[in-house]
Amino acid sequence: MTQADKPVSGPFEKTRGWLDWCEGPSRPDFVLPPGSVDSHCHVFGPGAEFAYAPERKYTPCDASKAQLFALRDHLGFARNVIVQATCHGADNSAMVDACLASGGRARGVATVRRSVTDEALQRLHDAGVRGVRFNFVKRLVDFTPKDELMEIAGRIARLGWHVVIYFEAVDLPELWDFFTALPTTVVVDHMGRPDVTKPVDGPDFALFLKFMRDNPNVWAKVSGAERLSVSGPPALNGERRPYRDFAPFARKVVETFPERVIWGTDWPHPNLKDHMPDDGLLVDILPSIAPTADLQRRLLVDNPMRLYWPEETGV
Ligand SMILES: O=C(O)c1cc(C(=O)O)oc(=O)c1
């Protein structure tokens, strides 16, 4: 990457201490199964073209569609699922622009308000959007009333979309009744953010496993190692077994619910505080969370294809 390509925020001033995504990631040792999907990633701006939302809680460095697609090719992924980042609020233009430019190799997950029209939903669908994201992480978004979210869920269900939820593990009991009333497939971002310093077979994680066991419409993204890991070691400096504290949690979910798990890089990794992973090394954690070729294929190919490109799988 040349100096001219370095991540900036265009007309926007980045949040103090912002960590930019890793330039020149290594090539993974782990060879992804053919047709693998990076099922959780974002685009940021570029801010000069797609302004960041006035209500945003952070201002990132730019991370364009071209940079995302270059990473996809470098790591060996075939496709992306681009999740609307909170710094763009409910203006889905940057994500939609990336989906449209992908030649059918990206699907999207949008953020919409109650005021969204049926025509706007249809345009999102035509661009490749297949889900909406409901965010309950207080540092990222302002509160949206649950009746508004339930109304949106009812409308998008008719399009065959699903709901992606992002929340902190401690909030699961309070949100349980709302989540279990959702009328669609429900996909949990970053495994519901478990505290990985606690035992994997302890009561906290047991609640998340029960949530999945009792509700067969609930899927999990076993992603977020770089943000949930406490003791690391981080995916830096050639480390081939990073985030060893996170791996048992993800592996437990993958082995227990192999037909309802997906994974993504989370590039460009918003809001990391202490390090920015080398995405090539991050991919190398996959065999520790999905130890067999069969589990790897389900996690990276079969499951995301069923959710995002069902027309290609005959489902
Ligand atoms: O934990 C986070 O800070 C975070 C933020 C966002 C976003 O701002 O959309 O997305 C994620 O997947 C994770």
The ligand as a Tripos MOL2 file, in Angstrom:
@<TRIPOS>MOLECULE
LIG
   13    13     1     0     0
SMALL
NO_CHARGES

@<TRIPOS>ATOM
      1 O1        -17.8280   -3.5870   19.4370 O.co2     1 LIG1
      2 C1        -17.8130   -2.6430   18.6120 C.2       1 LIG1
      3 O2        -17.3490   -1.5130   18.8750 O.co2     1 LIG1
      4 C2        -18.4260   -2.8610   17.2900 C.ar      1 LIG1
      5 C3        -18.9450   -1.7510   16.6110 C.ar      1 LIG1
      6 C4        -19.6160   -1.9500   15.4460 C.ar      1 LIG1
      7 C5        -20.2710   -0.8520   14.7450 C.2       1 LIG1
      8 O3        -20.0090    0.3060   15.0990 O.co2     1 LIG1
      9 O4        -21.0930   -1.1470   13.8670 O.co2     1 LIG1
     10 O5        -19.7220   -3.1980   14.8910 O.2       1 LIG1
     11 C6        -19.1800   -4.2860   15.5080 C.ar      1 LIG1
     12 O6        -19.3280   -5.3840   14.9390 O.2       1 LIG1
     13 C7        -18.5160   -4.1120   16.7310 C.ar      1 LIG1
@<TRIPOS>BOND
     1     1     2 2
     2     2     3 1
     3     2     4 1
     4     4     5 ar
     5     4    13 ar
     6     5     6 ar
     7     6     7 1
     8     6    10 ar
     9     7     8 2
    10     7     9 1
    11    10    11 ar
    12    11    12 2
    13    11    13 ar
@<TRIPOS>SUBSTRUCTURE
     1 LIG1         1 GROUP 0 **** ****
